[in-house]
């Protein structure tokens, strides 16, 4: 049997391989036939909560404004987003979902919930004391890796 640190290393490397060039790693299969990137789907999900500017989307996603601009241009071209000028300040442009994009945004949210459900089902196999140890481990691992350009998901009870 592998040492625990080697198991952690293998798991993190597997996650990185699956998530390569992705904004996030979700569990589940897409049911819609629309071919979008994870980032584009995530933008749709965020906009289902209300209008947002390019800057707000970039900050929320922790990606560059250029990356958001590229994703948004495709979504506008596909008829999934509309650009709306602010009534008080014409320099500000907000993006809003079209009706066509609503089901895709909902599906992406469902993938988030499904992913959390898988994590929850694994964590349910541990008692509260063990969960606290797992939580402390993840917190310490995240602290050690803070200098790296990767994200560690924080699991909550």
N, C-alpha and C positions, 0 to 999 in steps of 0.2 A: 504494500500500500504506500502511496506517495505521502511525503511529509505534507502537513497542512499548508505551509507556505507555497509549496509547489502546486497544490490544488488551487489555491487562490490565484497564483500566476497563470495557470492554464485557463481558468475561468475568465479572467480579465482579458487574456489574449483572444479567447473565443468570442467574447463580446465585441472586442475591437474589430475583429475580422468581419463579423456580421454587420456591424454598424459603420464600416468604412464608408466615408463620404456621406454619411447620414447625419441628420440633426438629432435623431433619436432612434432608439431601438424599441419597436413595438411588437407585441405578439398578436398574431391573427392574420387572416388573409383579407385582402381587399375584395369587396363584393362588386364594387362599381367597375365599369369597363373603361372609365376615364383614366388615362395614363398621366399621373402627376408624380412629382417628387415628394418625398416626405416633407420637405420644407414648404412646398406649395400647399400640401394638405394641412399642414400645421397653421399656415397663414389663414386658410379658410376657417379652421376651427377657432382661431383667435378672433377673427372678424365676425364670427357668429355671436360673439359676446357684445359686439358694437363696433362702430367705425374706429379706424386707427390710421395714423399717418405712417409713412415709410419709416421715419425715425422711431416711432413708438414700436413698430413691428420689429425693427432691427434690435432695439434694446431688449425687448421681451424675448426674442429668439437667441440673443447673444451672438449675432452674426453681423457682418458689415452691411451698411446701407446699400452698397452696390449689389450684394447678393439678394437682398430683398427686392431691389429695383428690377433685377433680372427675373425673379420669380413672379413678381406682380405684373410685369409686362406680358408674360405668357398667360397669366390668369385673366387679364383684361382682354387680351386677344381671343381667348377661348370663351369669352362671355360669362365668366364666373365672378368677375369683379367689375365694379364701376368706380370711376374716379369722380369725386365730388369736391368742388371748391368750397372752402369755408365762406360763409355769408359775410362775416365780419372782416376777414383777412384773406383776400384773394390769392395771396402767396401760399397759403396752406391748402394742401390737398389731402382729403381723407379717402380711404378706400372702404367700400361697403360690398357685401355679398349680393349676388343676384339670386333669384329663386332657383336657378339651375345648380348653384353651388351648395345650397342648404343641405341636401342629402349627403354630399361628400364630406362636408364639415361635421355632420352628425356621425357619420361612419368613423371619421378620424377620432372623434371624442370617444366613441364606443371602443376603438382599439386601445385608447389610453386606459379606459376602465377595465377592459379585458386583461391588459398587461398588469395592472395593479392587482386584479383578482388572482392572477397566477402567483404573483409575489405573496399575496395574502395567504393563499392556500399552502404555500411552502412554509411561511412563517407560522401558520396555525399548527404545524407539526412540532413546534417548540413551546415550552412553557414561558411565562413572563420573565423569569430570571434569565433563561437562555436568550430570549429576545433582547433583553437589556445588554447582554454580552455582545450579541450580533450588532446592535445599534452602536455600542461603544467602539467595536472593531471598525465599522464603516466610517464613523466619525474620525477616528484616528488615522485610518487609511486616507480619507479625504484630506485631512490636515497635512499628511506627508506628501501628498500629490498636488497640493495647492499650486505649486509652481509650474506644473505641467498644464498643457492646453487640452485637458479632457475633463469630462464631468462625471461625478459619482452621484448616482441617484440616492437620495436619502429615503429610507423606508420608514414609514410610520405605522404605529399600532392601529 
